[in-house]
């Protein structure tokens, strides 16, 4: 069903895309280094996401995944094709065990170091014994990654943490064995700022255990939080059926869903998921599409209706003929779009990664400068080492690396649940800035098929139900779109009452149909001659609204006027109104005639209308609007909209539309509901506000904490705690997007 991302797939005639799982990345500097190393290969571009640990690499076909993996490994990291979820869960459990043991060893050291009243005789030696395995084994992942980076002449966050732990523990060992701190009865006060030596060298065992403890805890919580941001993809994966009951030679056979072929008929029992996209051939039921398209109400399906893979059968037994399997299903396309969206980067994150690429070397230089300055100024070596270690620990760029990807993960996942698929970060940025939206009429603002819009009955006649029953019975034998619309409306309006049979059915081309029903002569014709007052008024209104009127005569008497047309979708008025209140100007562009276009525009309050526009005309209109300085989005659903979708700043396709339109679009409204467009704009604006807040916090944290560490006013342990808290705040702020709900909007102020 395509619920798992494909490792490699074509993206252009001469390029393919490969997804890699990259291990060992801990900060934005790592991201920048991996991208730079892959980008040095001829024709290769890469986008690396710290939050997901994935690299999306576009490369020529002659460069295989093995070569890409080798490049990443030469950069000091691990790489492989995407791993199964079970392997990632196992690694998460291993890190959890490391954190637990580190905490059990570190907590006594922290308590004894920070509470002088509890410091018993020779307490410092017990702390040293407990701190040694933490500084070596607990911090081993940092040491290993730092050593790997040094072998490749690079420095990352792990370099900072490893040096900080090593310096703190080494200084404490010196103080115990050579500096007088190992004397029985020694007491050591605790303060957030470094204190001057008072005869014996101070211990910094609390920093040696606190730094790895806080960083490990922060990483563990970040991983749990990032796991939450990927809930959308996991929920999509769970929608895919594993087995399907296929009809073969009059029997039902249970087979793996991978063996299901297009054209085969499979059975969906009540409570089961539809295995793949298909057409109902037997049975009727209601299907729940809420997890696939965001539809809140179950949809009734009958023979001839289409169903989507992943939907839940909430009613009776269905037999479905498969129309798409594997990567061609709607669920697979949704999964692919969400995966691609979460692999990209916003402009703000590209800036942050560039800054982080030079940030770590600058921090190392600052730490060495602080050490040299304090020693050169004649300060106590202990104070100099403390200031240097604090700089190393506090300046970690974790928050910078997480600021944007966590917000994008949460936002794209939330959008998918609301029925809005965003292709990538650039589409989110485009949604945020659009000020004009060009709307197609047929299939976008309207239903796209002939429907009965209104029925007006003559006073003193048979009544609405009786007229519809008779007209539907005659039109049931018609193949004309108008006739099918009347018959379908009659069946929907009279549930549980089957239409009677008609005899003597005749059709007059260009005129209408007639037949006998229950002994009455029933005619459904184009209006002519004198009409009762109510029907005459309805005829005038139908012509003004560009609808097609049909007159129903029973035994020669005019009984009703039925107006048939392409009706406005429910919610279109609310959608256009919400867009206007968001500061987005609606423009109607359609290939239909002037009268129906004007009628729809008037009903929705759209002032600018362009009728009888060819696909080339629509694309030209978009270019003209952009030349006027407008940021234009186009909403469409058909092949004729594809050129305009591609020419716009942002293309938005209706999920009920054609594959060509969806492929040309940046955003897809899965439900085929244009009202979701306003939700998409608001979600984009909220997401980019969240990203900006994250980046302000990430940059501001370093700006505020590095200077006190340089001048000796911040000790290593609180520095480690502050660094971990900064990352957690960024991730927590992003996770708020998962709970975002559409709500009425206020007019935007400029």
N, C-alpha and C positions, 0 to 999 in steps of 0.2 A: 504493500500500500504506500510505500515511499515515506514512512514516518521517520526513518533515520536519514540524516543528510547523506547524500551521495559523495563518495570520496573524490571522484573526478568526473567531470562532465564537460561537454563542449560549451564554449561561450562565444566563439567566433570562428571564422573559417581557418584561422591560423593560430588560435590560442585555445587552451583548455584551462579549467580551474580545478585545483586540487586543494582539499581541506586537510590540514595537518593538526594533530594535537601536539602542542609544544609544552614541555615540562621544564620546571626550573625558573620560570619567569616570576618575579616578585614585585616589580615596580615598573614605572613608565620607561625607565632607562633600559630595562631588558627588552621591552617592546620595540623601542627605537633601534636597538642594536640588531635584533632579529630581522626587522624590516630592511635595514641597511645592508646586512649581509646577503639576504635573498635578492635584493634589488641590484646587486653587483653582477648577477648572472644576466647575460644578454637576453633582452626581451622579457624579463621577469619583473612583475610588480607584486607586492604583498601587502596585505592589511592584517595586522595582528591585534587580537582582542585580549587584553589582560583578564577581563572578567570571565570569559569563557575558556581561556587557554587554547584558543583556536587561531590558526593562521590560514587565511584564504589567499592562495597563490595563483595568479594568472601567468601562464608560461607557454612557450612553444611546445608542440608535441614531442620534439626530439629530446626534451629534458624530462626525464621520468621522475616519479615520486622519490625513488631511491637517491637521486642526486640532490633533490631538495632537502631530504632528511639529513644527508651528509653535510650540507652547508650549515644547517641549523646546529648540528652537533659540533661542527668545527667552531661555531660561535660560542660554545660552552653550555649548550642547552640540550635537552632531549627532544626527540621528535618521532612521530609515528602517524600512520593513518588513524582516523578516529577510532577510539577504543570503545568496547561495549560498556554500558552503564555499570555493570557488575564490577568491572575492574576499577572504575573510579571510586565506587563505594568502598572497595577493599582498601584503597590507598587512604581514603578519608578515615577509616577505622584505625589504620596504623598511626596516622597523625594524632588522632584522638588519644590513643594509648600513650604516645610520647608526651602529649600535653598533660595527661593525668599524672604520670610518674614525675614529670618535671615539677608540677604543682606540689605534690606530696613532699618532695625534697626541698623545694624552694621556700615554702611557707614558713617553716621553723626558722630559716635563716633570716627572712624578712622581719618576722616578729621579734626575734632576739636583737637584731640590729636596730630596730626602730623603737624598742621599749627598754631603755636603760635599766629600769627597775627589775626586769626579768633576767638581766645578765648575771649569771652565776659564775663561780670560779671555773676558769678555762672554757667558758662558753665559746670563745672565738675558735678554739680548735674543733669543737663539734660542728660549728658553722662551716669551717674549712672542709671537713670530711663530707658534709652534705652538699656543699657547693661544687666540689670537684666534678662529680658525675653530671651535674647540670651544665657546667661550663664546657664540658667535653662532649658528653653524649646528648644531653638535651639540646645543646646548640649545634650539634653536628650538621644538620642540614644547612645552616648558615655557613659553617666553616667549609663544608664540601663545595657549596656553590661559589663561595668567595675564592677558593683555591682554583676551581675550574675557570672562573673568570680571569684570574691573574695569569693562568697559563695562556689565555687568549688575549692578554693585554687589555682587559676591560674591568671596570668597576661598577658594581650595582649596589642596591640596598643591602644585599647580603654581605658585601664587603664592609659596609659601615657597621652593621650589627656584629659581624665576626670580630672586627678590630676592636669594637667597644667592649665586647665580652672578654676577649683575650687581654686587653690592656687592664681592665678592672681586676680580673683574676690574677694576672701576673703581678700587679702592684700589691694586691693583698697578700700574695705568697711572699713577696719581698718584705712587706711590713711584718708578717708573722715570724719569719725566720731570721731576718737581718735588721729589721727596723724597730725592734722592741715591743711590737704589738702582741707578741706571744707570751708575754710575762703573765704569770698567774694573777688573778684579781684585776686585770685590766678592764676598764669601763670605757665605753665609747658613746657619746651623745649622738642623736640623730637630728638632722635639719634638712629642709628642702634645698637650701643653698650650701655649697661647700664651706667647711669651716677650716680655720688655720690649725696647723699641728700644735699640740701642747706637750711636747716631749717625745711621745711615741708616734710613729707614722699611723695614719688612719687606715682602717680597712674599708674596702669597697666591695665586700662579698655580696651585699644586698644588690648592688648594681650588676655584679656578675651573674646573679640568678634572676634578678628582676627583669633585666633586658630580654633574655630569651623567653621568660615566662610570659611577659606582657605581649611580646611580638607573636609568640606561638598562639596565645589565646586570641589575639586580634585576628590572626590569619584564620584560625579555626572558625571564629564567628563570621568573618568575611566570607569564607567558603560556604557556610550554612546560608548566609544571606544571598550570596550569588546563586546558590542552588535554588532558592526561592524565585529569583528573577527568571530562571529558565523554565518555570512551571508551564508556560504556554506550550513549549515544544514537547515536554513530557506528556501533557494532557493530550496533545495531538497524536503522539505515538500510541497512547492507550486507546485511542478511538479505533485504531486499525484492528480488524478482526483477524484472528489467527487461523481459524478453520471455517469452512463453508459447506453447507449441505447442497450438493448439486444433483439435479435430476438427470439420470442416465438410464435409457431403456425402460422407462416406467418405474424406476426405483430411485431412491435418494441415497447418495453416497457422500460420506464426509471426507473432504479432501483439504489439504493445506491451501490457504488462499492464494499462494504463489502459483498454483497449478490452474487457477481459474482463468478461462479464456473468454475473449469477447464473443458474444453470441450465446454462451451457455446460460441455461436457466437455473437459478438457485432459489432456495426456499429461505424465507425470513420469518421465524416464529415470533409470537408476542414476547417482548422483552429483549429480543436479540438485536444486535447491531447489523445494519445493512453492510454486507461485505465489500461492495464496490459500487461505483456509479452504475445505474441501470434504468430500465423502463419496466414498470409494473405490467405483467401480462395476465395475472389472475389475482383475485381478491381485492379487498378494500380495507383501509386502515387509516390511522393517524400516526404520523412519524414525528418524532421529536428531533428538531434540528438545532437545538439551543447550543450544543457544544461545537457544532460545525460552522453555522452561519450566524449565531446570535439570535435567531428567531425565538421570541418568547412564547409563542403559542404553537401547539402541534399543528401540522399541516395535513389535511385530508388528501389521501391519494387513492386513485382508482385505476383500472386498466388504461394504459396509455400515458399515465403520469410518470414523470421522472423522479428518481430518488437519488440521494447522495450517499456515498460510502461513509460510514461512521455514524449515520443517523440511527436513532433507536426506534424500533417498531413498538408503538404504544398500544396497538389494537389487535386486529385480526391477522390471520395467516396470509402472507404475500408470496407470490411467485414472481421473480424479477429476472429479466434478461440483461446480462452484463453488457454495457456499452463502452466501458473504459476500465482498464486494469492497470495495476502497478503505478508507474510514474505519471501516467496520463490522467489519473483521477483528480477530482477537485481537492480532496484531502491532501494528496501528495503535492499539488501545486501550492496549497496554503502552507504546508510544512516547509516547502522550498523557499517561498517568499519570506516567511518568518526567519528561517535560518540565514538567508542572505541579508536581511535587515539587521540582524544581530551581529553579523560579521563586519559591518562597515564602521566608519568613523565620521564624527561630525568635525567641522572646521576647528572648533574649540579644542577637541581632543588631539587633533594633529598638532596644534600649537603646543599643548601641554607635553606631548611626547617629545617634540623638538627641544623644549626647555629642559625636560628631564634628561635628555641625552648628554647635556653638558653639566647638569646639576650635580651629579655624584662626583665627578672629578673636581668641581669647584669646592664641594664640601670637604673632600680629602685635603685639598690645598688649605682650606680654612682651618681644619683641625691641626695640620702640621704648623701653620702659622701661629695658631694660638699656643701650641706647645713651645715653639721657639721664642715667641714674644715673652711669655711668662718666665721661662727659664732665663732669657736674656735680661729681663728686668730685675733679676735677683729674687724672684718669688720662690716660695717653697716648691720643690719638685712635685709634691703631692697635689698642690693646687693647680699646677700646670697640667699634670696628667688628667686631673678631674675635668678641667675645662675642655681639654682635647677630646676626652671620651664623651662628654655631654654633647659636644658639637656633632660627633659621629652619629650618636644615637638619635638626637632630636631632629636632624635634618633629613630623615628618610622620606623619599618622595612617593610613598605608598598612596596617599590620598590623591595625588595628581594622576596616577595611573588608573584609579578607580572612579574618578569624578564623572566621566562621560559614559564609559561602557555599561556601568551598572544602571544608570538612568535609561539608556537606550534599551537594555534588556527588559527592564520593567515596563517601559512604555510600549515597546513593540508587542510584548506578551499581552499587556492589557488591551491594546488595540485589536489584537487578533480575537480576544474573547468578546469584544464589542462588535465584531464583524468588520473591522477596518484593518486591511493588510497594507503595511508600509514597506516599500522595497528596501529602504535603507535610510541612513542618517541624513543624506542630502535631501531626500523626499520630506523628512520631518522638518528640515530647515526651510524647504520650499513652502510647505504648508503654513509655517509660521508667518511667512512674509507676503503671501498672495493678497492682492487687493481687488482682483477682478476674476470672476469665474464665468466661462463660456459654457452654457448648458445646451445639450442636445434636447430635442422635444420628444420624438417618438422612442419609447423604450426607456427614457431617462426620467423626464417629468411626467410622461403619460405611460399607460400600461403597455403600449406597443401592439395591441390587438383590438379588434372591434368588440365593443361591449355596449350593452343597453345602458344609456345614461339616464333616461327619464321616460316614464310612461304617464300619459295624460288621458283620462277617460272622459267620455261625454256624460253630461248630466242626465240622470234618469235612464241610464243604459244598463247593461248586464253587470257592470262592476269590474274592478281591476283583475281579481283572481280568475273570474270566468273568461274574460277576454284573453288573458295570458295563456290559459289552458287551451283555448281553441286555436290561438295563433301559433303556439308552440307545437301543437299536434300537426298542423299543416306544414310548418317550416321544418319539421323533423326530417322530411324527405328532401330538403333543399341542400345543395352543395355550395351555394353562394355564401360568402362571409357574413352578409347581413342576416341571412336565414339562420346560419349556425349560431350567430350571436343571440337572436330572438329565442331559438329553441333552448339554448343553454341557460338563458335568463329565466325562462319559464320553469325549467327543471329545478333551478336553485330557489326560485321563489315559492315553489309548491313542493316542499320535501315530503316524501312519503305518499305522494299522490301521482301515480304514473300517468303520463300523457296518453290520451285515447288514440285509437287508430284513425287515420284519415283515408278516405277513398276518393277516387276520381281526381287524383292529384295532377295538376298541370302547371307548367311554368311558362310565363311569357317573357322572353328576353327583354331586358330594359324596362319591364313593367312590374312584374311581381309573380306571386303564386296564388293558386286557389285550390280548394278541395272541400269535400263534405266530411263533417265531423259530427257524429251523433245526430245525423239528419239535417244539420244546418250547413248552409253554404258560407264558407269562411274564405275571405280574400285578404291577402296581405300585399298591398300595392303601393306604388308611388302616389302621393296625395294629388288629387285633382278635383275640380268642381267646388261647389259650396260645402263649407264645413261648419259644424256647430261652433259657437263663439269660443269655447274653451280650447277646442282643437285648433282653431285658426290662430289664437294667441300663441299656442305651443309651437305651431309651424313657424311663425315669425321668429320666435326665440331660438328655435333649432337652426334656422338659416343664419342668424346672427352669430351663433356659437360654432358655425361650420360643422354641424352634425348632420347626418343623413336621416330624414324623417321617413317613416313608413306608416301607412294608414291601414287600420284593421277594420274591415267591413264584415258584418254578420247578417246574412239574409238581406244584403243591400243597404243596411243602415251603418253609418260611420259610428264605430264604438270607441276607438282609441287611436291615439297617435304615439308611436314608439320612436324615440330618438336614439340612433345608434352612432357611436363614434369612438375614437380613441380617447378614453377618459383620463383625466389627471390622476396620477397615483395618489393614494392616501398619504398624507405627510409631506407632499411637495410644497404646499403653501407654507407649512411650518418651517420646512428646510430653507426655503428662499428667504423667509422673514428672519430666521436666525442668522443666516449669512449676512444679510443687510445690517443687522445689529452688531455683528462682529466687524463691521467696516469693510465688507467684501461686496463689490458691485456685481449684480447678476446681469448677464447678457444672454439672450436666447438666439441660437443659430440653428436653423433646421433646413432640410431639403424639402419640407412640405410647403403647401400653398400659403399665401399671405393670410387668408381668412382664418384657417385653423391656428396658424402661428399667433396671430393677433389675439384670438380668443383665449388661448392658453396663457399668453403673456398677461392679458387683462385679468384673468382669474387669479394669477399668482402675484400680480403687482410688479411685473417686470417691464421697465420702460423702454429698454433698447432691444429691438427685434430685427433679426436678419433672416428673411425667408427665401426659399428656393435657392439655397446655397449648395453647390456641389462640394465634394470632399476637398477639391483644390481651393474653392472659395473659402471654406472654413479654415484651412491652413493659412490662407492669405490674410483672413481677418485676424487670426491670432498674431501673425507677424506684425500687422499694422498696430494692434493694441500694444504689443511689446515695444514697437518703435516710438509710441507715445510715452514710454517710460513706465508702463504698467507691468506689474508682475502677475502673469496670467496663468490660471488653471483651467483645464478643459475637462468636462465630464461627458462621457459618451459610452455607448454600449455596442456599436456595430463596426463592421469593416470600414464603413464610410467615415468613421470618426478617428481611425488610426492615425492618419496624417496629421490631423489637428492635435491629437494627444501627444504625438512625438514632437510637434513644433512648439508646444507650450513650455513655459517654465516648469509646469507640473501637470502631468497627465493623470486623470482619475477615471478608472473604468468601473462600470457596474458589474458586479459579480455574476449577474444573470446574462451578461453580454457575451460576445464572441471571444474566442481565444486570441484573435488578432488584436482586438482592442485591449484585452488584459495584458498581453505581452508588451504592448507599446506604452502602457501606463506605469506611473510610479506608485500609485495608490490604487487598491482595489476595494470597493465596497461590497463585501461578500454577500450580504443579504439582498443586494439589488435595491436597497432603500436609500434614497438620496439624503434623507434626514441624517444619516450617519456622517455625511460630509461635514456638517457643523461640529459634530462631536470630534471628528478627526482634526479639524483646525484647532479646537480648544485643547485637545490632548497634546498636539504639537507645541502650542504656546506654553502649556504647563511644563512639558518636558524640557524645553530649552530654558525656561526660568529655573528649573531644578538644576540643570547642568551649570548654568551661570553661578548659582548659589554654591554648588559643589566646588567649582574652580576658585571662586572668591575665598571660600574657606581653606582650600588646599594651599593656595598661594599665601593667604593671610597668616595661616598657621606657621609656615616657615619664616615669614617676615617678622613675626612676633617672637618666636622662640629661639631663633639662631643668635641674635645679638646678646640676650642674657647668658646663653651658654658660652659665647666667646669671652665675655668679661668675667666669667666665673660665678654667675648668680643662679645657675641652674645645675643641680646635681644629676648624675646619669640616670638614676632610677625613676624619679619623676619625669625625666625627659622621655624615657621609654614608655611610660604610661601615657603621656601626652601624645606621643606619636601614634600609639595604638588607638587611642580614643578618636584622633582626627580621622583615621580611616573608617572607624565604625560609624562616626557621624555622617560621613559622606555616603556610605552604603545605606545607612538607615534613612537618610533623606531621599535617596533614590527609590527605596522600597515603598515609600508613600504613594508612588505612582500606581502601584498594583491595586490600590483601593480607590483609585480615581473613579468618580461617577459623573456621567453627563448630567447637566443641570441647566435650567434657564440661564441665559446670558444677559449681561447688561451692555449697553452701548459703550464701545471702546472710546476712551478719550485720547486725543492726540496731543 
